[in-house]
C-alpha cells in the first residue's frame, strides 16, 4: 500500500526530528557534568581573562618566531593548514596547531629564529595557549548546545528581574541645572545690555523674556530627547556593568515605555545587584604624565603610544614613589576600547597610560556632546562646556599644548586625545580616525558624564532558588498526574481505542518539548499550566473522532468505512475547536510578558502538535490494525 | 455515557436563564459593593513578599499583622503547618526594613524570603494597558472568527453566550475575592477560546440537522434538542477531561497557579453550560422574534 508507506515515512521523519530536537536537552540534563555546565555559563569576566591569557601566550610564541607572519611559517613548513590564530567573537572555532605536520615547535622556532634560546618558556606558552584555546572552544561548543535545550524561566530557575525606568522628575531637574546660567533672567539682561546698550528697561525686559522662553524650549526639547536617548545609554551602561555579577546569562533589553529590563538568573544578592545597576558613572578629565611616559623604555610601548607591557605596569605600581618608578600623584589606568559584536559589548584593555591623580575637570561641567561631520564628511566628536567649565578648560588646554588629556569613566580611560592648542569658548572637538561606533561611544561617555541618567526601579522580582525548585517539582507532578488521570479515563471509556489516544497524547508531549527546546523557549510556571491544560483539552480531538466512529458504526457502516468517515467528519470540528484557543494563545504570547508569554507559547504548541498526533497518527495506527493485522472489530 | 433518553434542554432553559441572570446580577452587585476588583500588584502596583517561617517558631497571619501594623494584607499559603505567607503592601515602604522587622521578631535564621515582587505605578499602568489590549484583541479576533464562521443569528447567539461566560466568571472573581492579576486575566481570555469551541460543535450540529428543512417553531426546538443530545456525550467527555486536568492543577500545581486554575475551572464549567443552556435557547428566541416579523410582513 503506497499511501501507507508515505504515511510511515512522514511519521518516522517527524519522530526523528523530535529526537534530534530533544537530544541536546537530554545531553545537557542527563549527560553533562557540572564542570562542563559551568564552562558553558562562564561569566564574561572570566571569558575575557581566558582570552587575554591566550593572547599573551600567543604573543610570546609570535615573538619567538621573530614576529614572522604566520603565512611565512607555513610556507616554511610546506604544508598549508589551519595555523592562523585569530581571536574574535565571530570565529566559529579557534585553532592553533603549529605542530600539526610532525615538526616540534622548537624545531620550527630554531629554523625561523636561530638566535632564540628560551625554549622552556616557549614550550610552556605554546602548550598553555593550546590548552586555553581548547577550553575556549569547549566553552563555545557547550554554549551552542545550551541554545537548543529546554530552559527554565526566571520564575522556575530563581533569580532577579528588574525593570528600570527614567526618574523623569530628577532628569528634568538635572537638565534645568545644566541650563541654569542661560536661564537666569539677570544674566540674560546683562548679556543683552552689553550687546545693545541703547535698549531701555522695558525693551530689555521684553527681549530677555523672549530669550528665556527660547531657553525653556531648548530645555523641553532636551528633556524629550534625553528620555529617548537616555534609556539607550542606560542600557549600554548596564550591559557593561552586569558582567560584574558573574551570572552566566544576564539579559539586558529595552522594554516598553522607555524602560530597561534586566534579568539575572541565579543571582541572589538583590541589594548589591540594585546598587551596581543604578550606580551613576563618574567621568573626569586627567592629564597624561608625558614626562614620565617619555622615560618608559621603548620596548614596553606600542605604536599607539600606550604602555603595552602588563608585567611592567604591575612592577611600576608595586614600586610607586621609588626613584625611577612611578612618581607620587600619578596613577596608571587601563585604556579600553569597546566594540559591539553580536549584540554584546566587549570592552578590551588595549594598553595603559600614566595619568595625574588630580582631575582637571569633572564631567558635570559638560553640557552636551555629539558626533558631527565636517564639510568633507570627516567625523569628529564635539562637546560643549558650561561657563565655569570653559574657563577651566581654556586654562588647562592653554598650559598643556602637545600633551594628552584622558577621558576617564569609572577608572578606565575611554580616549586620550592630544591637546592641539588652547581651547577657549567652551566648545571643543576631538578629531582623529575612529570608527563611527567608537565615536558614538565616546560621545555617549561624555554625555553620560554630563548627565547621568537618573534611574528608578519600576519593577522588581526576586525568586529564591528554593521556591523555583519547589515549583519545578510541582509542575512535573501536575503534568504527570493530569496525564495519568486523563489516560485512565480514556482507557476505561474507549478501551483499546483509548490506548491509541493515549499513545497520541504521549507523542504530543514529546513534540511539545521538542519544539520548546528547538526554539529556545523558557519554560515558566504558567507555561507548565499551559501544558497541563493541553493534556486535558487535546484528547477532545480523539473524543470527537471516536464519537463519530461509534455513530457511523451504529449506522451500520463497515469498520473501514466508519473509520474513514469518522475521521473525515470530525476533522472540521477538531480544527474549529482548536483554532479559537490557538488565537487566544497567540494574543497572550504576543502581548504578554515573561511567564504569561510562556503560557501562550505552550498552549499554541500543544494544540498545533495535537492536530498531528491526535488525528494523523491515531488514524495511521487504526489503519495498520485494519489493513495489516486484519482486525475486524474495533474496541471503542 | 450513552444518553438513551432525550433530554429536553430547551424546556429546562427557562430555569437556567434565571440561574444565569441571578449569577450575573450577583457578580455585578459584588463588583460594585466591593468597589471593583481586588487588583493584584501587577496592575495596582505595590509589593508582594513571600516568606516562610520555620516550624520551630509558631506564626500566623495575626501574629505577623501584630508585628507589622496597619497597611498590610497578609495571606497564608498552603497549610497552617507550612507557615508560608504572602505579605502585600501598597504604600511606599522599604521591603528591607519590613524583612528586618520580621526577622527581629521571628529570629534571624527562622525566616526566609522566598520571593519578592515589586511593581511600580508606571509598570502597573503599562500592564493595565497591555491587559486591556490583550482583551480587546482577543475579543476582536473571536468576533471576526464568529462573523466568518457563522450565519448572523448563530453569531449573535455565540457572542451573547461569550459575554455571559465572561460576566459570570468575573462575577465569581469578585465574589470569591480573588486577586485580579495577569494570570487571572490570561485565564479569562483562555476560557473565551474554550467556550466558543463548545458552542461551535453544537451549532454545527444544529445547522447540519436543520439544513434543507423548512421548520416551524416546534420542529426547530426539536431539532435543537436533538443536536444538543447528539453532541452531549462529547460535550461531557471533553469537559470532564479538561476539568480534571484543571483540578489536578488546583491541587498539585502549587499556590502560584491556584487562582489561575480556579478561574479556569469556573470559566470552563460556565462555558460548557452556556453552549447548551444559553447559546442554543437564544436561537429559539431569535426565531420567535424573527417569526413574528415575518407574520407582520404577511399582513
Interface residues (C-beta under 8 A of the other chain):
Chain A: X155 X163 X165 X256 X257 X259 X270 X271 X456 X457 X458 X459 X460 X461 X462 X463 X464 X466 X467 X470 X471 X474 X475 X477 X478 X481 X482 X485 X486 X489 X490 X493 X525 X526 X528 X529 X532 X533 X535 X536 X537 X539 X540 X543 X544 X547 X551 X572 X573 X576 X577 X578 X579 X580 X581 X582 X583 X584 X585 X587 X588 X591 X592 X593 X595 X596 X599 X600 X603
Chain B: X1 X50 X96 X112 X113 X114 X115 X116 X117 X118 X119 X120 X122 X123 X126 X127 X130 X133 X134 X137 X138 X141 X142 X145 X149 X182 X183 X186 X189 X190 X192 X193 X194 X196 X197 X200 X201 X204 X230 X233 X234 X237 X238 X240 X241 X242 X243 X244 X245 X246 X248 X249 X252 X253 X254 X256 X257 X260 X261 X264
